[in-house]
């Protein structure tokens, strides 16, 4: 590796490291803000038709309460809304 390549590699590494530290600091601040707003106080609810299903995801995405969206599962993102049982419901273990 020549001297110019080493200089470029070093500068690029430092830029990536600094960018990662900036991102990490922002994530830390967002975590603190979420806990202050009460994101940790919300109850985790699973729709009755999804209880015990291996496809259930149930995590919320978004940075504030107004835009936060719950992703129920990849097959039915907003949950199964009909009266009959979900045709994609599965109680089998994915990992044995």
mmCIF file as gemmi writes it, N, C-alpha and C atoms, coordinates in Angstrom:
data_model
loop_
_atom_site.group_PDB
_atom_site.id
_atom_site.type_symbol
_atom_site.label_atom_id
_atom_site.label_alt_id
_atom_site.label_comp_id
_atom_site.label_asym_id
_atom_site.label_entity_id
_atom_site.label_seq_id
_atom_site.pdbx_PDB_ins_code
_atom_site.Cartn_x
_atom_site.Cartn_y
_atom_site.Cartn_z
_atom_site.occupancy
_atom_site.B_iso_or_equiv
_atom_site.pdbx_formal_charge
_atom_site.auth_seq_id
_atom_site.auth_asym_id
_atom_site.pdbx_PDB_model_num
ATOM 1 N N . UNK Axp A 1 ? 0.848 -1.167 0 1 0 ? 1 A 1
ATOM 2 C CA . UNK Axp A 1 ? 0 0 0 1 0 ? 1 A 1
ATOM 3 C C . UNK Axp A 1 ? 0.896 1.233 0 1 0 ? 1 A 1
ATOM 4 N N . UNK Axp A 2 ? 0.615 2.158 -0.892 1 0 ? 2 A 1
ATOM 5 C CA . UNK Axp A 2 ? 1.432 3.359 -0.992 1 0 ? 2 A 1
ATOM 6 C C . UNK Axp A 2 ? 1.029 4.352 0.106 1 0 ? 2 A 1
ATOM 7 N N . UNK Axp A 3 ? 1.834 5.401 0.228 1 0 ? 3 A 1
ATOM 8 C CA . UNK Axp A 3 ? 1.585 6.409 1.255 1 0 ? 3 A 1
ATOM 9 C C . UNK Axp A 3 ? 0.267 7.146 1.02 1 0 ? 3 A 1
ATOM 10 N N . UNK Axp A 4 ? -0.059 7.409 -0.247 1 0 ? 4 A 1
ATOM 11 C CA . UNK Axp A 4 ? -1.32 8.107 -0.536 1 0 ? 4 A 1
ATOM 12 C C . UNK Axp A 4 ? -2.53 7.225 -0.21 1 0 ? 4 A 1
ATOM 13 N N . UNK Axp A 5 ? -2.41 5.906 -0.461 1 0 ? 5 A 1
ATOM 14 C CA . UNK Axp A 5 ? -3.503 4.994 -0.135 1 0 ? 5 A 1
ATOM 15 C C . UNK Axp A 5 ? -3.694 4.886 1.367 1 0 ? 5 A 1
ATOM 16 N N . UNK Axp A 6 ? -2.581 4.873 2.111 1 0 ? 6 A 1
ATOM 17 C CA . UNK Axp A 6 ? -2.66 4.811 3.575 1 0 ? 6 A 1
ATOM 18 C C . UNK Axp A 6 ? -3.315 6.07 4.137 1 0 ? 6 A 1
ATOM 19 N N . UNK Axp A 7 ? -2.976 7.217 3.574 1 0 ? 7 A 1
ATOM 20 C CA . UNK Axp A 7 ? -3.573 8.48 4.02 1 0 ? 7 A 1
ATOM 21 C C . UNK Axp A 7 ? -5.072 8.481 3.744 1 0 ? 7 A 1
ATOM 22 N N . UNK Axp A 8 ? -5.447 8.039 2.543 1 0 ? 8 A 1
ATOM 23 C CA . UNK Axp A 8 ? -6.861 7.973 2.19 1 0 ? 8 A 1
ATOM 24 C C . UNK Axp A 8 ? -7.599 7.004 3.103 1 0 ? 8 A 1
ATOM 25 N N . UNK Axp A 9 ? -7.024 5.833 3.341 1 0 ? 9 A 1
ATOM 26 C CA . UNK Axp A 9 ? -7.642 4.832 4.204 1 0 ? 9 A 1
ATOM 27 C C . UNK Axp A 9 ? -7.811 5.385 5.615 1 0 ? 9 A 1
ATOM 28 N N . UNK Axp A 10 ? -6.795 6.046 6.137 1 0 ? 10 A 1
ATOM 29 C CA . UNK Axp A 10 ? -6.861 6.604 7.489 1 0 ? 10 A 1
ATOM 30 C C . UNK Axp A 10 ? -7.918 7.69 7.595 1 0 ? 10 A 1
ATOM 31 N N . UNK Axp A 11 ? -7.978 8.574 6.613 1 0 ? 11 A 1
ATOM 32 C CA . UNK Axp A 11 ? -8.969 9.646 6.637 1 0 ? 11 A 1
ATOM 33 C C . UNK Axp A 11 ? -10.377 9.068 6.496 1 0 ? 11 A 1
ATOM 34 N N . UNK Axp A 12 ? -10.544 8.097 5.626 1 0 ? 12 A 1
ATOM 35 C CA . UNK Axp A 12 ? -11.841 7.46 5.433 1 0 ? 12 A 1
ATOM 36 C C . UNK Axp A 12 ? -12.279 6.749 6.707 1 0 ? 12 A 1
ATOM 37 N N . UNK Axp A 13 ? -11.363 6.04 7.367 1 0 ? 13 A 1
ATOM 38 C CA . UNK Axp A 13 ? -11.669 5.344 8.613 1 0 ? 13 A 1
ATOM 39 C C . UNK Axp A 13 ? -12.106 6.338 9.683 1 0 ? 13 A 1
ATOM 40 N N . UNK Axp A 14 ? -11.399 7.454 9.808 1 0 ? 14 A 1
ATOM 41 C CA . UNK Axp A 14 ? -11.752 8.455 10.809 1 0 ? 14 A 1
ATOM 42 C C . UNK Axp A 14 ? -13.117 9.081 10.519 1 0 ? 14 A 1
ATOM 43 N N . UNK Axp A 15 ? -13.424 9.306 9.245 1 0 ? 15 A 1
ATOM 44 C CA . UNK Axp A 15 ? -14.732 9.848 8.875 1 0 ? 15 A 1
ATOM 45 C C . UNK Axp A 15 ? -15.841 8.87 9.246 1 0 ? 15 A 1
ATOM 46 N N . UNK Axp A 16 ? -15.654 7.595 8.931 1 0 ? 16 A 1
ATOM 47 C CA . UNK Axp A 16 ? -16.656 6.577 9.25 1 0 ? 16 A 1
ATOM 48 C C . UNK Axp A 16 ? -16.827 6.456 10.761 1 0 ? 16 A 1
ATOM 49 N N . UNK Axp A 17 ? -15.731 6.482 11.497 1 0 ? 17 A 1
ATOM 50 C CA . UNK Axp A 17 ? -15.787 6.387 12.948 1 0 ? 17 A 1
ATOM 51 C C . UNK Axp A 17 ? -16.533 7.58 13.54 1 0 ? 17 A 1
ATOM 52 N N . UNK Axp A 18 ? -16.246 8.782 13.058 1 0 ? 18 A 1
ATOM 53 C CA . UNK Axp A 18 ? -16.907 9.985 13.55 1 0 ? 18 A 1
ATOM 54 C C . UNK Axp A 18 ? -18.401 9.96 13.211 1 0 ? 18 A 1
ATOM 55 N N . UNK Axp A 19 ? -18.74 9.499 12.02 1 0 ? 19 A 1
ATOM 56 C CA . UNK Axp A 19 ? -20.132 9.4 11.612 1 0 ? 19 A 1
ATOM 57 C C . UNK Axp A 19 ? -20.88 8.405 12.494 1 0 ? 19 A 1
ATOM 58 N N . UNK Axp A 20 ? -20.252 7.275 12.798 1 0 ? 20 A 1
ATOM 59 C CA . UNK Axp A 20 ? -20.873 6.294 13.677 1 0 ? 20 A 1
ATOM 60 C C . UNK Axp A 20 ? -21.086 6.866 15.072 1 0 ? 20 A 1
ATOM 61 N N . UNK Axp A 21 ? -20.128 7.589 15.602 1 0 ? 21 A 1
ATOM 62 C CA . UNK Axp A 21 ? -20.259 8.185 16.931 1 0 ? 21 A 1
ATOM 63 C C . UNK Axp A 21 ? -21.395 9.207 16.95 1 0 ? 21 A 1
ATOM 64 N N . UNK Axp A 22 ? -21.543 9.977 15.886 1 0 ? 22 A 1
ATOM 65 C CA . UNK Axp A 22 ? -22.643 10.934 15.775 1 0 ? 22 A 1
ATOM 66 C C . UNK Axp A 22 ? -23.987 10.203 15.778 1 0 ? 22 A 1
ATOM 67 N N . UNK Axp A 23 ? -24.076 9.125 14.997 1 0 ? 23 A 1
ATOM 68 C CA . UNK Axp A 23 ? -25.298 8.331 14.94 1 0 ? 23 A 1
ATOM 69 C C . UNK Axp A 23 ? -25.606 7.715 16.304 1 0 ? 23 A 1
ATOM 70 N N . UNK Axp A 24 ? -24.6 7.196 16.974 1 0 ? 24 A 1
ATOM 71 C CA . UNK Axp A 24 ? -24.78 6.559 18.284 1 0 ? 24 A 1
ATOM 72 C C . UNK Axp A 24 ? -25.262 7.575 19.319 1 0 ? 24 A 1
ATOM 73 N N . UNK Axp A 25 ? -24.709 8.778 19.296 1 0 ? 25 A 1
ATOM 74 C CA . UNK Axp A 25 ? -25.113 9.84 20.212 1 0 ? 25 A 1
ATOM 75 C C . UNK Axp A 25 ? -26.572 10.226 19.967 1 0 ? 25 A 1
ATOM 76 N N . UNK Axp A 26 ? -26.967 10.316 18.696 1 0 ? 26 A 1
ATOM 77 C CA . UNK Axp A 26 ? -28.35 10.628 18.363 1 0 ? 26 A 1
ATOM 78 C C . UNK Axp A 26 ? -29.291 9.532 18.857 1 0 ? 26 A 1
ATOM 79 N N . UNK Axp A 27 ? -28.933 8.272 18.664 1 0 ? 27 A 1
ATOM 80 C CA . UNK Axp A 27 ? -29.76 7.168 19.134 1 0 ? 27 A 1
ATOM 81 C C . UNK Axp A 27 ? -29.908 7.197 20.651 1 0 ? 27 A 1
ATOM 82 N N . UNK Axp A 28 ? -28.841 7.544 21.35 1 0 ? 28 A 1
ATOM 83 C CA . UNK Axp A 28 ? -28.889 7.647 22.804 1 0 ? 28 A 1
ATOM 84 C C . UNK Axp A 28 ? -29.837 8.757 23.238 1 0 ? 28 A 1
ATOM 85 N N . UNK Axp A 29 ? -29.768 9.906 22.563 1 0 ? 29 A 1
ATOM 86 C CA . UNK Axp A 29 ? -30.661 11.02 22.885 1 0 ? 29 A 1
ATOM 87 C C . UNK Axp A 29 ? -32.114 10.648 22.599 1 0 ? 29 A 1
ATOM 88 N N . UNK Axp A 30 ? -32.372 9.969 21.477 1 0 ? 30 A 1
ATOM 89 C CA . UNK Axp A 30 ? -33.724 9.547 21.152 1 0 ? 30 A 1
ATOM 90 C C . UNK Axp A 30 ? -34.269 8.569 22.19 1 0 ? 30 A 1
ATOM 91 N N . UNK Axp A 31 ? -33.413 7.679 22.676 1 0 ? 31 A 1
ATOM 92 C CA . UNK Axp A 31 ? -33.824 6.725 23.702 1 0 ? 31 A 1
ATOM 93 C C . UNK Axp A 31 ? -34.228 7.456 24.978 1 0 ? 31 A 1
ATOM 94 N N . UNK Axp A 32 ? -33.453 8.455 25.365 1 0 ? 32 A 1
ATOM 95 C CA . UNK Axp A 32 ? -33.759 9.244 26.561 1 0 ? 32 A 1
ATOM 96 C C . UNK Axp A 32 ? -35.064 10.004 26.366 1 0 ? 32 A 1
ATOM 97 N N . UNK Axp A 33 ? -35.232 10.631 25.194 1 0 ? 33 A 1
ATOM 98 C CA . UNK Axp A 33 ? -36.461 11.377 24.925 1 0 ? 33 A 1
ATOM 99 C C . UNK Axp A 33 ? -37.686 10.471 24.922 1 0 ? 33 A 1
ATOM 100 N N . UNK Axp A 34 ? -37.559 9.287 24.342 1 0 ? 34 A 1
ATOM 101 C CA . UNK Axp A 34 ? -38.681 8.35 24.322 1 0 ? 34 A 1
ATOM 102 C C . UNK Axp A 34 ? -39.085 7.959 25.737 1 0 ? 34 A 1
ATOM 103 N N . UNK Axp A 35 ? -38.108 7.721 26.59 1 0 ? 35 A 1
ATOM 104 C CA . UNK Axp A 35 ? -38.442 7.332 27.959 1 0 ? 35 A 1
ATOM 105 C C . UNK Axp A 35 ? -39.065 8.497 28.716 1 0 ? 35 A 1
ATOM 106 N N . UNK Axp A 36 ? -38.658 9.735 28.431 1 0 ? 36 A 1
ATOM 107 C CA . UNK Axp A 36 ? -39.242 10.896 29.094 1 0 ? 36 A 1
ATOM 108 C C . UNK Axp A 36 ? -40.674 11.142 28.635 1 0 ? 36 A 1
ATOM 109 N N . UNK Axp A 37 ? -40.968 10.851 27.357 1 0 ? 37 A 1
ATOM 110 C CA . UNK Axp A 37 ? -42.304 11.067 26.82 1 0 ? 37 A 1
ATOM 111 C C . UNK Axp A 37 ? -43.249 9.967 27.287 1 0 ? 37 A 1
ATOM 112 N N . UNK Axp A 38 ? -42.71 8.842 27.688 1 0 ? 38 A 1
ATOM 113 C CA . UNK Axp A 38 ? -43.541 7.758 28.192 1 0 ? 38 A 1
ATOM 114 C C . UNK Axp A 38 ? -43.667 6.579 27.269 1 0 ? 38 A 1
ATOM 115 N N . UNK Axp A 39 ? -42.748 6.417 26.34 1 0 ? 39 A 1
ATOM 116 C CA . UNK Axp A 39 ? -42.812 5.269 25.44 1 0 ? 39 A 1
ATOM 117 C C . UNK Axp A 39 ? -42.675 3.955 26.201 1 0 ? 39 A 1
ATOM 118 N N . UNK Axp A 40 ? -41.963 3.958 27.309 1 0 ? 40 A 1
ATOM 119 C CA . UNK Axp A 40 ? -41.798 2.716 28.064 1 0 ? 40 A 1
ATOM 120 C C . UNK Axp A 40 ? -43.034 2.401 28.888 1 0 ? 40 A 1
ATOM 121 N N . UNK Axp A 41 ? -43.945 3.368 29.059 1 0 ? 41 A 1
ATOM 122 C CA . UNK Axp A 41 ? -45.132 3.153 29.864 1 0 ? 41 A 1
ATOM 123 C C . UNK Axp A 41 ? -46.287 2.553 29.08 1 0 ? 41 A 1
ATOM 124 N N . UNK Axp A 42 ? -46.18 2.466 27.774 1 0 ? 42 A 1
ATOM 125 C CA . UNK Axp A 42 ? -47.278 1.924 26.982 1 0 ? 42 A 1
ATOM 126 C C . UNK Axp A 42 ? -47.347 0.411 27.162 1 0 ? 42 A 1
ATOM 127 N N . UNK Axp A 43 ? -48.545 -0.107 27.195 1 0 ? 43 A 1
ATOM 128 C CA . UNK Axp A 43 ? -48.722 -1.541 27.362 1 0 ? 43 A 1
ATOM 129 C C . UNK Axp A 43 ? -48.596 -2.237 26.017 1 0 ? 43 A 1
ATOM 130 N N . UNK Axp A 44 ? -48.021 -3.388 26.052 1 0 ? 44 A 1
ATOM 131 C CA . UNK Axp A 44 ? -47.844 -4.186 24.841 1 0 ? 44 A 1
ATOM 132 C C . UNK Axp A 44 ? -49.082 -5.052 24.681 1 0 ? 44 A 1
ATOM 133 N N . UNK Axp A 45 ? -49.826 -4.82 23.622 1 0 ? 45 A 1
ATOM 134 C CA . UNK Axp A 45 ? -51.056 -5.587 23.441 1 0 ? 45 A 1
ATOM 135 C C . UNK Axp A 45 ? -50.953 -6.443 22.192 1 0 ? 45 A 1
ATOM 136 N N . UNK Axp A 46 ? -51.417 -7.652 22.33 1 0 ? 46 A 1
ATOM 137 C CA . UNK Axp A 46 ? -51.447 -8.588 21.219 1 0 ? 46 A 1
ATOM 138 C C . UNK Axp A 46 ? -52.9 -8.851 20.891 1 0 ? 46 A 1
ATOM 139 N N . UNK Axp A 47 ? -53.312 -8.679 19.631 1 0 ? 47 A 1
ATOM 140 C CA . UNK Axp A 47 ? -54.698 -8.981 19.28 1 0 ? 47 A 1
ATOM 141 C C . UNK Axp A 47 ? -55.033 -10.429 19.639 1 0 ? 47 A 1
ATOM 142 N N . UNK Axp A 48 ? -56.276 -10.659 20.034 1 0 ? 48 A 1
ATOM 143 C CA . UNK Axp A 48 ? -56.687 -11.982 20.488 1 0 ? 48 A 1
ATOM 144 C C . UNK Axp A 48 ? -56.443 -13.059 19.425 1 0 ? 48 A 1
ATOM 145 N N . UNK Axp A 49 ? -56.716 -12.727 18.156 1 0 ? 49 A 1
ATOM 146 C CA . UNK Axp A 49 ? -56.53 -13.726 17.093 1 0 ? 49 A 1
ATOM 147 C C . UNK Axp A 49 ? -55.046 -14.019 16.836 1 0 ? 49 A 1
ATOM 148 N N . UNK Axp A 50 ? -54.149 -13.159 17.304 1 0 ? 50 A 1
ATOM 149 C CA . UNK Axp A 50 ? -52.717 -13.339 17.063 1 0 ? 50 A 1
ATOM 150 C C . UNK Axp A 50 ? -51.993 -13.995 18.238 1 0 ? 50 A 1
ATOM 151 N N . UNK Axp A 51 ? -52.654 -14.22 19.353 1 0 ? 51 A 1
ATOM 152 C CA . UNK Axp A 51 ? -51.993 -14.787 20.523 1 0 ? 51 A 1
ATOM 153 C C . UNK Axp A 51 ? -51.504 -16.195 20.235 1 0 ? 51 A 1
ATOM 154 N N . UNK Axp A 52 ? -50.228 -16.421 20.487 1 0 ? 52 A 1
ATOM 155 C CA . UNK Axp A 52 ? -49.615 -17.72 20.262 1 0 ? 52 A 1
ATOM 156 C C . UNK Axp A 52 ? -49.133 -17.958 18.844 1 0 ? 52 A 1
ATOM 157 N N . UNK Axp A 53 ? -49.315 -17.008 17.951 1 0 ? 53 A 1
ATOM 158 C CA . UNK Axp A 53 ? -48.918 -17.183 16.555 1 0 ? 53 A 1
ATOM 159 C C . UNK Axp A 53 ? -47.409 -16.924 16.403 1 0 ? 53 A 1
ATOM 160 N N . UNK Axp A 54 ? -46.747 -17.77 15.637 1 0 ? 54 A 1
ATOM 161 C CA . UNK Axp A 54 ? -45.307 -17.587 15.428 1 0 ? 54 A 1
ATOM 162 C C . UNK Axp A 54 ? -45.013 -16.446 14.462 1 0 ? 54 A 1
ATOM 163 N N . UNK Axp A 55 ? -46.019 -15.958 13.725 1 0 ? 55 A 1
ATOM 164 C CA . UNK Axp A 55 ? -45.828 -14.839 12.81 1 0 ? 55 A 1
ATOM 165 C C . UNK Axp A 55 ? -45.98 -13.484 13.498 1 0 ? 55 A 1
ATOM 166 N N . UNK Axp A 56 ? -46.389 -13.474 14.77 1 0 ? 56 A 1
ATOM 167 C CA . UNK Axp A 56 ? -46.627 -12.22 15.491 1 0 ? 56 A 1
ATOM 168 C C . UNK Axp A 56 ? -45.319 -11.463 15.679 1 0 ? 56 A 1
ATOM 169 N N . UNK Axp A 57 ? -45.321 -10.173 15.347 1 0 ? 57 A 1
ATOM 170 C CA . UNK Axp A 57 ? -44.151 -9.306 15.517 1 0 ? 57 A 1
ATOM 171 C C . UNK Axp A 57 ? -44.43 -8.302 16.63 1 0 ? 57 A 1
ATOM 172 N N . UNK Axp A 58 ? -45.426 -7.431 16.435 1 0 ? 58 A 1
ATOM 173 C CA . UNK Axp A 58 ? -45.933 -6.569 17.484 1 0 ? 58 A 1
ATOM 174 C C . UNK Axp A 58 ? -45.076 -5.406 17.931 1 0 ? 58 A 1
ATOM 175 N N . UNK Axp A 59 ? -44.007 -5.069 17.226 1 0 ? 59 A 1
ATOM 176 C CA . UNK Axp A 59 ? -43.185 -3.934 17.619 1 0 ? 59 A 1
ATOM 177 C C . UNK Axp A 59 ? -43.717 -2.651 17.007 1 0 ? 59 A 1
ATOM 178 N N . UNK Axp A 60 ? -43.52 -1.535 17.719 1 0 ? 60 A 1
ATOM 179 C CA . UNK Axp A 60 ? -43.952 -0.228 17.233 1 0 ? 60 A 1
ATOM 180 C C . UNK Axp A 60 ? -42.788 0.478 16.567 1 0 ? 60 A 1
ATOM 181 N N . UNK Axp A 61 ? -43.065 1.171 15.474 1 0 ? 61 A 1
ATOM 182 C CA . UNK Axp A 61 ? -42.052 1.923 14.746 1 0 ? 61 A 1
ATOM 183 C C . UNK Axp A 61 ? -42.496 3.369 14.633 1 0 ? 61 A 1
ATOM 184 N N . UNK Axp A 62 ? -41.568 4.294 14.82 1 0 ? 62 A 1
ATOM 185 C CA . UNK Axp A 62 ? -41.852 5.722 14.757 1 0 ? 62 A 1
ATOM 186 C C . UNK Axp A 62 ? -41.206 6.422 15.931 1 0 ? 62 A 1
ATOM 187 N N . UNK Axp A 63 ? -41.001 7.71 15.812 1 0 ? 63 A 1
ATOM 188 C CA . UNK Axp A 63 ? -40.299 8.454 16.86 1 0 ? 63 A 1
ATOM 189 C C . UNK Axp A 63 ? -41.218 9.22 17.787 1 0 ? 63 A 1
ATOM 190 N N . UNK Axp A 64 ? -42.5 9.362 17.451 1 0 ? 64 A 1
ATOM 191 C CA . UNK Axp A 64 ? -43.423 10.012 18.372 1 0 ? 64 A 1
ATOM 192 C C . UNK Axp A 64 ? -44.77 9.309 18.319 1 0 ? 64 A 1
ATOM 193 N N . UNK Axp A 65 ? -45.609 9.615 19.283 1 0 ? 65 A 1
ATOM 194 C CA . UNK Axp A 65 ? -46.891 8.907 19.4 1 0 ? 65 A 1
ATOM 195 C C . UNK Axp A 65 ? -47.806 9.116 18.2 1 0 ? 65 A 1
ATOM 196 N N . UNK Axp A 66 ? -47.747 10.275 17.564 1 0 ? 66 A 1
ATOM 197 C CA . UNK Axp A 66 ? -48.637 10.571 16.445 1 0 ? 66 A 1
ATOM 198 C C . UNK Axp A 66 ? -48.307 9.748 15.206 1 0 ? 66 A 1
ATOM 199 N N . UNK Axp A 67 ? -47.026 9.494 14.964 1 0 ? 67 A 1
ATOM 200 C CA . UNK Axp A 67 ? -46.627 8.769 13.761 1 0 ? 67 A 1
ATOM 201 C C . UNK Axp A 67 ? -46.242 7.324 14.032 1 0 ? 67 A 1
ATOM 202 N N . UNK Axp A 68 ? -46.332 6.882 15.268 1 0 ? 68 A 1
ATOM 203 C CA . UNK Axp A 68 ? -45.934 5.523 15.617 1 0 ? 68 A 1
ATOM 204 C C . UNK Axp A 68 ? -46.915 4.52 15.028 1 0 ? 68 A 1
ATOM 205 N N . UNK Axp A 69 ? -46.39 3.433 14.459 1 0 ? 69 A 1
ATOM 206 C CA . UNK Axp A 69 ? -47.195 2.394 13.834 1 0 ? 69 A 1
ATOM 207 C C . UNK Axp A 69 ? -46.796 1.047 14.413 1 0 ? 69 A 1
ATOM 208 N N . UNK Axp A 70 ? -47.781 0.236 14.735 1 0 ? 70 A 1
ATOM 209 C CA . UNK Axp A 70 ? -47.514 -1.117 15.222 1 0 ? 70 A 1
ATOM 210 C C . UNK Axp A 70 ? -47.565 -2.067 14.042 1 0 ? 70 A 1
ATOM 211 N N . UNK Axp A 71 ? -46.511 -2.85 13.875 1 0 ? 71 A 1
ATOM 212 C CA . UNK Axp A 71 ? -46.467 -3.874 12.834 1 0 ? 71 A 1
ATOM 213 C C . UNK Axp A 71 ? -46.833 -5.197 13.489 1 0 ? 71 A 1
ATOM 214 N N . UNK Axp A 72 ? -48.037 -5.691 13.205 1 0 ? 72 A 1
ATOM 215 C CA . UNK Axp A 72 ? -48.514 -6.919 13.834 1 0 ? 72 A 1
ATOM 216 C C . UNK Axp A 72 ? -47.745 -8.127 13.311 1 0 ? 72 A 1
ATOM 217 N N . UNK Axp A 73 ? -47.751 -8.324 11.999 1 0 ? 73 A 1
ATOM 218 C CA . UNK Axp A 73 ? -46.96 -9.403 11.394 1 0 ? 73 A 1
ATOM 219 C C . UNK Axp A 73 ? -46.698 -9.036 9.936 1 0 ? 73 A 1
ATOM 220 N N . UNK Axp A 74 ? -45.817 -9.77 9.305 1 0 ? 74 A 1
ATOM 221 C CA . UNK Axp A 74 ? -45.468 -9.468 7.915 1 0 ? 74 A 1
ATOM 222 C C . UNK Axp A 74 ? -46.598 -9.838 6.962 1 0 ? 74 A 1
ATOM 223 N N . UNK Axp A 75 ? -47.416 -10.795 7.338 1 0 ? 75 A 1
ATOM 224 C CA . UNK Axp A 75 ? -48.501 -11.236 6.471 1 0 ? 75 A 1
ATOM 225 C C . UNK Axp A 75 ? -49.678 -10.269 6.552 1 0 ? 75 A 1
ATOM 226 N N . UNK Axp A 76 ? -50.031 -9.862 7.768 1 0 ? 76 A 1
ATOM 227 C CA . UNK Axp A 76 ? -51.139 -8.914 8.004 1 0 ? 76 A 1
ATOM 228 C C . UNK Axp A 76 ? -50.593 -7.784 8.887 1 0 ? 76 A 1
ATOM 229 N N . UNK Axp A 77 ? -50.025 -6.728 8.292 1 0 ? 77 A 1
ATOM 230 C CA . UNK Axp A 77 ? -49.361 -5.676 9.069 1 0 ? 77 A 1
ATOM 231 C C . UNK Axp A 77 ? -50.249 -5.012 10.118 1 0 ? 77 A 1
ATOM 232 N N . UNK Axp A 78 ? -51.543 -4.912 9.882 1 0 ? 78 A 1
ATOM 233 C CA . UNK Axp A 78 ? -52.438 -4.256 10.833 1 0 ? 78 A 1
ATOM 234 C C . UNK Axp A 78 ? -53.275 -5.252 11.621 1 0 ? 78 A 1
ATOM 235 N N . UNK Axp A 79 ? -52.973 -6.525 11.491 1 0 ? 79 A 1
ATOM 236 C CA . UNK Axp A 79 ? -53.705 -7.559 12.208 1 0 ? 79 A 1
ATOM 237 C C . UNK Axp A 79 ? -54.852 -8.115 11.387 1 0 ? 79 A 1
ATOM 238 N N . UNK Axp A 80 ? -55.322 -9.286 11.777 1 0 ? 80 A 1
ATOM 239 C CA . UNK Axp A 80 ? -56.439 -9.935 11.087 1 0 ? 80 A 1
ATOM 240 C C . UNK Axp A 80 ? -57.729 -9.305 11.583 1 0 ? 80 A 1
ATOM 241 N N . UNK Axp A 81 ? -58.573 -8.815 10.681 1 0 ? 81 A 1
ATOM 242 C CA . UNK Axp A 81 ? -59.752 -8.04 11.063 1 0 ? 81 A 1
ATOM 243 C C . UNK Axp A 81 ? -61.084 -8.723 10.771 1 0 ? 81 A 1
ATOM 244 N N . UNK Axp A 82 ? -61.088 -9.928 10.238 1 0 ? 82 A 1
ATOM 245 C CA . UNK Axp A 82 ? -62.336 -10.629 9.961 1 0 ? 82 A 1
ATOM 246 C C . UNK Axp A 82 ? -62.743 -11.476 11.167 1 0 ? 82 A 1
ATOM 247 N N . UNK Axp A 83 ? -63.978 -11.996 11.105 1 0 ? 83 A 1
ATOM 248 C CA . UNK Axp A 83 ? -64.517 -12.802 12.197 1 0 ? 83 A 1
ATOM 249 C C . UNK Axp A 83 ? -63.906 -14.208 12.229 1 0 ? 83 A 1
ATOM 250 N N . UNK Axp A 84 ? -63.718 -14.806 11.064 1 0 ? 84 A 1
ATOM 251 C CA . UNK Axp A 84 ? -63.172 -16.161 11.019 1 0 ? 84 A 1
ATOM 252 C C . UNK Axp A 84 ? -61.685 -16.136 11.402 1 0 ? 84 A 1
ATOM 253 N N . UNK Axp A 85 ? -61.146 -17.293 11.809 1 0 ? 85 A 1
ATOM 254 C CA . UNK Axp A 85 ? -59.729 -17.338 12.217 1 0 ? 85 A 1
ATOM 255 C C . UNK Axp A 85 ? -58.791 -16.964 11.064 1 0 ? 85 A 1
ATOM 256 N N . UNK Axp A 86 ? -57.662 -16.437 11.41 1 0 ? 86 A 1
ATOM 257 C CA . UNK Axp A 86 ? -56.657 -16.036 10.424 1 0 ? 86 A 1
ATOM 258 C C . UNK Axp A 86 ? -56.157 -17.267 9.673 1 0 ? 86 A 1
ATOM 259 N N . UNK Axp A 87 ? -56.164 -17.262 8.338 1 0 ? 87 A 1
ATOM 260 C CA . UNK Axp A 87 ? -55.721 -18.432 7.57 1 0 ? 87 A 1
ATOM 261 C C . UNK Axp A 87 ? -54.205 -18.647 7.655 1 0 ? 87 A 1
ATOM 262 N N . UNK Axp A 88 ? -53.458 -17.64 8.059 1 0 ? 88 A 1
ATOM 263 C CA . UNK Axp A 88 ? -52.002 -17.749 8.128 1 0 ? 88 A 1
ATOM 264 C C . UNK Axp A 88 ? -51.505 -18.011 9.552 1 0 ? 88 A 1
ATOM 265 N N . UNK Axp A 89 ? -52.413 -18.217 10.499 1 0 ? 89 A 1
ATOM 266 C CA . UNK Axp A 89 ? -52.023 -18.443 11.895 1 0 ? 89 A 1
ATOM 267 C C . UNK Axp A 89 ? -51.236 -19.72 11.996 1 0 ? 89 A 1
ATOM 268 N N . UNK Axp A 90 ? -50.158 -19.693 12.737 1 0 ? 90 A 1
ATOM 269 C CA . UNK Axp A 90 ? -49.307 -20.873 12.869 1 0 ? 90 A 1
ATOM 270 C C . UNK Axp A 90 ? -48.805 -20.982 14.293 1 0 ? 90 A 1
ATOM 271 N N . UNK Axp A 91 ? -49.003 -22.142 14.912 1 0 ? 91 A 1
ATOM 272 C CA . UNK Axp A 91 ? -48.51 -22.347 16.28 1 0 ? 91 A 1
ATOM 273 C C . UNK Axp A 91 ? -47.281 -23.244 16.304 1 0 ? 91 A 1
ATOM 274 N N . UNK Axp A 92 ? -46.728 -23.577 15.144 1 0 ? 92 A 1
ATOM 275 C CA . UNK Axp A 92 ? -45.552 -24.447 15.092 1 0 ? 92 A 1
ATOM 276 C C . UNK Axp A 92 ? -44.313 -23.66 15.477 1 0 ? 92 A 1
ATOM 277 N N . UNK Axp A 93 ? -43.373 -24.327 16.087 1 0 ? 93 A 1
ATOM 278 C CA . UNK Axp A 93 ? -42.116 -23.684 16.47 1 0 ? 93 A 1
ATOM 279 C C . UNK Axp A 93 ? -41.223 -23.554 15.236 1 0 ? 93 A 1
ATOM 280 N N . UNK Axp A 94 ? -40.69 -22.359 15.04 1 0 ? 94 A 1
ATOM 281 C CA . UNK Axp A 94 ? -39.774 -22.141 13.923 1 0 ? 94 A 1
ATOM 282 C C . UNK Axp A 94 ? -38.408 -22.7 14.215 1 0 ? 94 A 1
ATOM 283 N N . UNK Axp A 95 ? -37.949 -22.557 15.441 1 0 ? 95 A 1
ATOM 284 C CA . UNK Axp A 95 ? -36.622 -23.048 15.843 1 0 ? 95 A 1
ATOM 285 C C . UNK Axp A 95 ? -36.82 -24.147 16.871 1 0 ? 95 A 1
ATOM 286 N N . UNK Axp A 96 ? -36.38 -25.347 16.589 1 0 ? 96 A 1
ATOM 287 C CA . UNK Axp A 96 ? -36.535 -26.453 17.523 1 0 ? 96 A 1
ATOM 288 C C . UNK Axp A 96 ? -35.299 -26.605 18.36 1 0 ? 96 A 1
